[in-house]
Amino acid sequence: AEAAAWKIVNAVSQQFNLEKDTESLKALPTETFPKKSPFSAVRWQESQPEVRLDEEWFKLVSLDENPVTEILTFSQQTYGDLWQKRFEEDLVELLSKMGHPPQDTVTLVVKSLTSGETFVRQDVQMTRENRRAIKAEAD
């Protein structure tokens, strides 16, 4: 089912000129997008996300070379008051509507909250379990 869902997402997203037709992308139905996340929790420092990876919290810098500032701006413009919730719970949909559908693994650039050191985490699994954990914290 997941592979079929990705085929639908990719087929539908290829119908659009992603640079010029973001309005059509925003209108794609939500149910075509897998409910997955690369992090197990999200919390907010003002309007910046901190994410939990392997039980450690980090400031998120980028996801698959997409700066978090661009992701958040798109989410705010697209979802209004629900922008944080959409970032937390519907990240695949959000990135897909931006024209950057994630694969089964992603590359994250994160900054340690304790040392300030920046790390590149490659091949981070996008999982349903992570998304469920985020949704459970929100409920």
Secondary structure, DSSP 4 states (H G I P E B T S, - for coil): -HHHHHHHHHHHHHTS-TTT-HHHHHTS-GGGS---BSSSEEEEETTEEEEEETTEEEEEEEETTEEHHHHHHHHHHHHGGGHHHHHHH-HHHHHHHTT----SEEEEEEEETTT--EEEEEEEE-BHHHHHHHHHHH-
